């Protein structure tokens, strides 16, 4: 595995399913993130839509993550996305349990086991510190805390609810000090990234602040300007 990904700070851009990344848009945005990552020397990972995962992964050098995997092994699993498929696409890792694609704790554990068996990095999302601590027992590479009510909004979690970040950092560190911690929801600027780091995280997970920006390259450059 590429241990460079573990160099703080880590910025992961989730493309979600916005129209801006339909068709050629996914690779165009991926190339922007790659360019800024290389020029700034900052780790920027990306999560393109599943239909473009392999295509994007083959055409950029930065870490590519799936937006989801299912708790299914290879075989009779029509319509499901297995971790081994994601690995075969050339992706480096996957999100698990994003608030827009929540799964049960037992399924998180199974996804973790299957992902580890496929040598995938894992970013397990949580909406509070208690869930973050619980999933940390499964030894993911990253835990990302994102209060659902702030996702896609104009106010950063670092301003609206810094306590949830501090509580998550403390809770996760108590369970597993090797897990890296990200925060998300409303993250849009370099000031937000700086604040997240000062609150004890290792980086951020964000989406609309980049994907829906009028000038995505300027938005990505702004994210890294303080780090």
C-alpha positions in Angstrom: 0.0 0.0 0.0 1.0 3.6 -0.6 2.0 4.9 2.8 2.3 8.4 1.4 -1.4 8.6 1.9 -0.9 8.6 5.7 1.1 11.9 5.6 -1.0 14.6 7.2 -3.0 16.5 6.0 -5.2 14.3 3.9 -8.0 15.8 1.8 -10.5 13.5 0.2 -13.0 14.9 -2.3 -16.2 12.9 -2.7 -17.7 13.5 -6.2 -21.1 12.0 -5.1 -23.6 11.9 -8.0 -23.7 15.5 -8.9 -24.4 16.4 -12.5 -21.1 18.2 -12.7 -19.3 14.8 -12.8 -21.6 13.1 -15.3 -19.8 11.8 -18.3 -16.4 13.5 -18.9 -16.8 15.6 -15.8 -15.5 13.0 -13.4 -12.1 12.7 -15.1 -11.9 16.4 -15.6 -12.3 17.1 -11.9 -10.0 14.2 -11.1 -7.3 15.8 -13.2 -7.7 19.1 -11.4 -7.3 17.4 -8.0 -4.2 15.6 -9.3 -2.7 18.8 -10.6 -3.1 20.7 -7.4 -2.0 17.7 -5.3 1.3 17.4 -7.3 2.0 21.1 -7.3 1.2 21.6 -3.6 2.7 18.3 -2.3 -0.6 17.6 -0.4 -2.4 14.3 -0.3 -5.7 14.7 -2.2 -7.8 11.6 -2.7 -10.9 11.4 -4.8 -14.2 9.4 -4.8 -15.6 9.3 -8.3 -19.0 7.7 -9.1 -18.8 3.9 -9.3 -19.6 3.9 -13.0 -16.4 5.9 -13.6 -14.2 4.3 -11.0 -12.0 2.2 -13.2 -11.7 4.8 -15.9 -10.6 7.5 -13.5 -8.3 5.2 -11.5 -6.4 4.3 -14.7 -5.9 7.9 -15.7 -4.7 9.7 -12.5 -1.9 9.0 -10.1 -3.6 10.3 -6.9 -5.5 7.9 -4.6 -8.9 6.9 -5.9 -11.6 5.6 -3.6 -14.9 3.9 -4.2 -17.9 5.7 -2.7 -19.2 2.5 -1.3 -18.7 -1.3 -1.2 -21.2 -3.9 -0.3 -20.8 -6.7 2.3 -20.6 -9.3 -0.5 -17.8 -11.7 -1.6 -17.2 -12.5 -5.2 -19.8 -14.8 -6.7 -23.6 -14.7 -6.9 -24.0 -11.0 -6.1 -25.8 -9.4 -9.0 -26.0 -5.6 -8.7 -23.7 -5.4 -5.6 -20.3 -3.8 -5.5 -17.7 -6.2 -4.0 -14.4 -4.9 -2.5 -12.5 -7.2 -4.9 -14.2 -5.4 -7.9 -13.1 -2.1 -6.5 -9.5 -3.3 -6.1 -9.6 -4.8 -9.6 -10.7 -1.4 -11.0 -7.4 0.1 -9.7 -8.9 2.0 -6.8 -6.8 2.3 -3.6 -9.6 2.3 -1.1 -13.3 2.8 -0.4 -15.7 4.8 1.7 -18.0 2.8 4.0 -21.2 3.9 5.7 -21.4 7.4 4.3 -24.5 9.1 5.7 -26.1 9.0 2.3 -25.5 5.2 2.1 -25.7 4.0 5.7 -25.4 0.4 6.6 -25.7 -1.6 9.9 -22.7 -2.1 12.2 -22.5 -5.8 11.4 -22.3 -4.9 7.7 -19.6 -2.3 8.3 -17.6 -5.0 10.0 -18.1 -7.4 7.1 -17.2 -4.7 4.6 -14.1 -4.0 6.6 -13.0 -7.6 6.6 -13.6 -8.0 2.9 -11.8 -4.7 2.1 -8.8 -5.6 4.1 -8.6 -9.0 2.3 -8.6 -7.0 -1.0 -5.8 -4.7 0.3 -8.1 -1.6 0.2 -7.7 1.5 2.4 -10.9 2.0 4.4 -12.6 5.3 5.3 -15.5 4.6 7.6 -18.0 7.4 8.0 -19.9 8.2 11.2 -22.3 10.9 12.2 -21.2 11.2 15.8 -18.4 10.4 18.2 -20.1 7.3 19.6 -20.4 5.6 16.2 -16.8 6.7 15.4 -15.5 5.0 18.5 -17.5 1.9 17.7 -16.3 1.5 14.2 -12.7 2.2 15.3 -12.7 -1.3 16.9 -12.7 -2.7 13.3 -9.3 -1.0 12.7 -10.1 1.1 9.6 -7.4 3.3 8.2 -9.6 6.4 8.6 -12.7 7.4 10.4 -14.6 10.5 9.1 -17.2 12.3 11.3 -19.8 14.3 9.4 -22.9 15.7 11.2 -25.7 15.0 8.7 -27.5 18.3 9.2 -24.5 20.2 8.0 -23.7 18.2 4.9 -24.0 20.2 1.8 -24.6 23.4 3.7 -22.7 26.7 3.8 -21.5 26.5 7.4 -18.5 24.3 8.2 -18.7 21.8 11.0 -15.5 23.4 12.3 -17.5 26.5 13.0 -21.0 25.1 13.7 -20.0 22.2 15.9 -16.3 22.0 16.7 -17.1 20.0 19.9 -18.2 17.0 17.8 -14.8 17.0 16.2 -12.9 17.2 19.5 -15.2 14.5 21.0 -14.6 12.3 18.0 -10.8 12.7 18.2 -10.8 11.8 21.9 -13.2 8.9 21.5 -11.3 7.4 18.6 -7.9 7.9 20.1 -9.1 6.1 23.3 -10.1 3.0 21.2 -7.4 2.9 18.5 -4.6 5.5 18.2 -3.5 4.3 14.8 -6.7 5.3 13.1 -6.5 8.6 11.2 -9.4 11.0 11.7 -11.1 13.2 9.1 -14.1 15.6 9.5 -16.6 16.8 6.9 -19.8 18.7 6.4 -19.8 22.3 5.1 -16.0 22.2 4.5 -15.3 24.6 1.7 -12.1 26.7 2.3 -8.5 26.6 3.4 -9.6 28.2 6.7 -12.0 25.3 7.3 -9.1 22.8 6.6 -6.8 24.7 9.0 -9.4 24.7 11.7 -10.0 21.0 11.3 -6.3 20.3 11.7 -6.2 22.5 14.8 -9.1 20.6 16.3 -7.0 17.4 16.1 -8.0 15.8 12.9 -5.7 14.5 10.2 -7.6 16.0 7.3 -11.0 16.5 5.8 -13.6 14.8 3.6 -15.7 17.1 1.5 -17.8 17.2 -1.7 -20.0 20.2 -2.8 -17.4 22.8 -1.9 -15.3 21.5 -4.8 -17.6 19.6 -7.0 -20.2 22.4 -7.3 -17.9 25.3 -7.2 -18.0 27.7 -10.1 -14.2 27.3 -10.4 -13.3 23.9 -9.1 -9.5 24.4 -9.5 -9.6 27.6 -7.5 -11.6 25.8 -4.8 -9.1 23.0 -4.5 -6.2 25.4 -4.4 -7.9 27.4 -1.7 -8.2 24.2 0.4 -4.5 23.7 0.5 -3.4 27.3 0.8 -2.9 27.2 4.6 -1.2 23.8 4.8 
